[in-house]
Amino acid sequence: MKDSDPDSIVRFENVGLRYGLGPEVLQDITFDLEPAAFRFLLGESGAGKSSLLKLLYMALRPTRGQISLFGRNVAGMSRTELPRLRRRVGVVFQEFRLLDHLSAFDNVALPMRVAGTRESDVRRHVEELLSWVGLKDHLNSRPPTLSGGQQQRIAIARAVITRPKLLLADEPTGNVDDKMGLRLMHLFEELNKLGTTVIVATHNLGIVRQLAHPVMRLEAGRLNTDEAQIISALGLDEPGIGAGRAAPGPVLPRIH
Amino acid sequence: MFRRRSDLPMNEDTLGRFLPWLIAFMVFLSALALAGMLVLNDAVRRWDTGLNATVTVQVPPGSGPREDEQRLGQVLAVLAAKPGVERYETLSRDRLFELLKPWIGEAGQAQDLPIPMLIDVTVDRGAQLDAEGLAKELQARVPGVSVDDHRVWLSQLVRLVTVIQALAWAVLGLIGLATIGTVVFTTRTGLAVHREAIEVLHLIGAQDAYIARQFAARALALGLKGGFLGLALAAPTLAGIGYLALETGASMVPKPEFGMLKAIGFLTLPVAVAFLAMVTARSTVMRNLKRMT
């Protein structure tokens, strides 16, 4: 298949996904995201948000339809090409997926090391980012010794350390308080301003109201991109919760 | 030996505990096989230089010393005129008694014991002496003379040793295959145990080669550890066998010599096995990862 529009970061065309011989969990998903877009992905539990994200970070292949990332058709891509593409995608997994035997520092350093970054640069950037997410005193702590919120911040730091072109976050604020949640979302916004396309799957309508970015909603495996209808249905036009401005984000490295 | 950072928790898996012991066992067996081959090689070389150019002429005793002397003189005259005979030497009666002593003891000293006379003949290697023709020629002069051509039984012995050496090579080959099988099994198990971490590494952009390198480095480290352990266990065993061989005083077994080349040969064993483990681990990971997402 031919590669698609190089200006598009994400393009889904009639994508369907089923697990084994089960029913389709995602049906006819079609959407397009330009560079530096920011979208909240909403939906009830089981609506298919995590499945959609898995397609985006190439952990799954669609059973039908076509997915293009950074203008490249994923289906036509060889196994050796995938890692290079994946390095341009940062992922915050819902269950964090940290490597328990590694320290917080080494977990965050992983994407840089995988990309072959010099160790001196790794140290500088990782320490700065961990300090920024409030884990300066836990550089050598292993994830099992940290709280859920601290683990989540490590997972976020790992996802953004290489300043990815596409950032996918599955419930990134689920285990932190509102203030830290907002602070982390501002980090995503900082990256977004630098050109990163961000998709945040969340149940936290307070954050959605506060940041006022476009939304899309999965409803029983189908994607609703009618923003007015979603805002009205979820009452997102009502006044949101207040929170203080977060500090500016750290300077992140650019990994190619 | 050296500390290498690993993104996978390989130090925590139980496989790392028994792989060095398996490799130690393989290297132990390899060292024994190699030592056997080297000893046989030395023996063949020694027999070859010592016996390949000699024949022994046996002259049956006559009715008395006078006839003995006459027979010996006729045989020596033939040998002296024979082209290809480089040197000949009649073994003295004392020397003969000495050779017979282990079998018949002091009884061999009896003067009336009919002992044949032996002539040790050194043959010119390039002359292609026909031992059968020589025997016929001597028998025409002195009936009952026999010529013992060492080259005949030596070539049979060399053939036997060559077969044993081939078997030793086959044993080394089988040990190599067993090592490969063990490493393939442990690596596959490692891949299954660390599947979750490997998936994370893939999702953040790790190439298969990046992951394979970590398994290969681990296999190399464990291989070297186990290999040198096996060699350390083989050293006293071989020393013990060497000591026993010397104690028996068996003349066919050459005195063990341990030069620099042989030392390098033995030291190469653990390194070779570790290298084999490393290459096997790498190729196993590469092959198996292709089946993962």
Contacts between the chains, C-beta under 8 A, distances in Angstrom:
chain1	res1	chain2	res2	distance
A	57	B	203	6.0
A	58	B	203	7.7
A	59	B	199	7.7
A	59	B	203	6.1
A	59	B	293	6.2
A	60	B	293	7.6
A	79	B	208	7.6
A	79	B	290	6.7
A	80	B	207	7.2
A	80	B	208	8.0
A	83	B	202	7.4
A	83	B	205	4.6
A	83	B	206	6.2
A	83	B	207	4.8
A	84	B	205	7.1
A	85	B	205	8.0
A	86	B	202	7.4
A	86	B	203	6.3
A	86	B	204	6.7
A	86	B	205	4.1
A	87	B	204	7.3
A	87	B	205	3.4
A	91	B	203	6.3
A	91	B	204	7.5
A	97	B	196	7.7
A	97	B	200	5.1
A	97	B	203	7.9
A	99	B	7	6.7
A	99	B	9	7.4
A	99	B	197	5.3
A	99	B	200	6.4
A	100	B	9	7.6
A	101	B	9	3.7
A	101	B	12	6.3
A	102	B	7	6.9
A	106	B	5	7.8
A	106	B	7	7.6
A	110	B	7	6.4
A	110	B	200	8.0
A	110	B	201	7.3
A	110	B	204	5.9
A	111	B	204	4.7
A	111	B	205	6.5
A	113	B	7	7.5
A	114	B	201	6.8
A	114	B	204	5.8
A	114	B	205	5.3
A	114	B	206	4.5
A	114	B	207	8.0
A	114	B	210	6.1
A	115	B	205	6.5
A	158	B	204	7.4
